Amino acid sequence: MKKRLLLNLRNVPDDEVEEVLALLTEHHIEHYITPAGPFGISGGGIWIRDIEDCDRAKALFDEYQAKRALRAADEYAKAKARGEHDTLWSLWRRRPGHVTLMIILSAMILMIFFAPMLQIAQSGS
């Protein structure tokens, strides 16, 4: 009996993991979950035990993902209509240190990236 990875759990929210596990259980697809590695090298995963169930599991998962994407887009549209969606300003008010640090780091990366091009442009004139 071969097994196949259905979903890598790196950066997957807990509610999505629970919903996928419930979906597999509901459709009687044997599966198991592996935890994330201790040093963050592997993110864990949801595995299908029997390779013969993989196509059916993948189809169910794809359908679930499409519905979840529509649901998330709808929730975002409603939040935006109410003025509750995240903007750069709202993020900065919530976490000013983090946002400021990310902006400074982004600017530094851009300066490092463009510095050689600016030197070439200056030496050419």
N, C-alpha and C positions, 0 to 999 in steps of 0.2 A: 504494500500500500504506500504510494508516494504522497507527499504533502506539497502544498504550494502556498506561498504568501499571498494573502488577499489585500492586506492593508498594513503598511508601515506606520507605526504609531507615533513617530516623531512629529511633534507639534500638532497632534490631533486632540481636540478638546474632549474632555471626559464624557460629555453628553453624546457626542458622536460615536465614541467607542461603545457606550451602552446601547445606543440605538442599533448599531451594526450587529452587535452580539445578539440582541433580541430578534433582529431580522433573521439571522442564521438559525437561531433556535426555533423560531416560528416555522421556518421552512424545512426543519429536520435535516439541516446540513451540519455534519459533525465538524467541529472546529476546536481550536485551543488558542490560548493567548500566551505570548512570551513577554516577560517584563523587559523594561529598558535595562541596558547594561550599567554597571556601577560607575563608569567614568563618562557616560554620555556618548560612547562610541556607537552603540546600537540603540535604536529607539524602541525596540520591542515590536511586536506585530501580532496580527490575527492571521492564523494559518488554517487552511482547509485540510482536513485529514485525508480525504479520499480524492484523488486527482479526477475521478469521474464526476465529482460534484463541482469542480472548479468552474466550468462554463456556466452552470446554473447560478452559482454563487456570484460570479462576476456580473452576470446580467442583472441579478437582484441588486447588487451593490451599485452598478451604474445607474439604475432606475432610482435608487435611494439618493445618490449624489445629485442627480438632476432635480429631484423634488426638494432636497435640502438647499440647493443653490437658489431655486425659485423662492423658497421660504425666507432665506437670508436677504435676497434682493427686496422682497416685499417688506420685511421688517426694517431694512435700511430706508426704503422710500417713506414708510410711515414715520420713522424717527426724524428724517429730514424735513418732512412736512410739519412736524411739531417743533422743529428747531432743536432737536435733541441729538443730532448726529455729531460725530467727532470732527472737529476742524483743527488746524494747527494751533489756533488761538486757544481752543478749549483744552487741547492736550497740554499746552504750555501752562495754562492756569492750574491744571491738575498736578503736573509734574515738571515744574520749571527747570530744575537742575538737570533732569534727564534730557529734556528737549533741547536745552541750551547746549549741553555736551554733544548731542547728536548733530546739531547744526555746526558746531565748531569742528568736530571730526570730519563731517562731510566737506566743509570748506577746505580743511587741510588736505584731504585726499584729492580734491579738485586741483588745488595748488600744486601738489606733487605731480599730478598727471599732466598738467598744462605747462609746468615750468620748462621742460626741455623744448617744447614747441615755441614758447616765448623767446627763449635764448636763440633758437635757430632763426626766428623772425628778426630779432634784433641784430644778429651777426650778418644777416643777408642784406641789411639796408645800409 
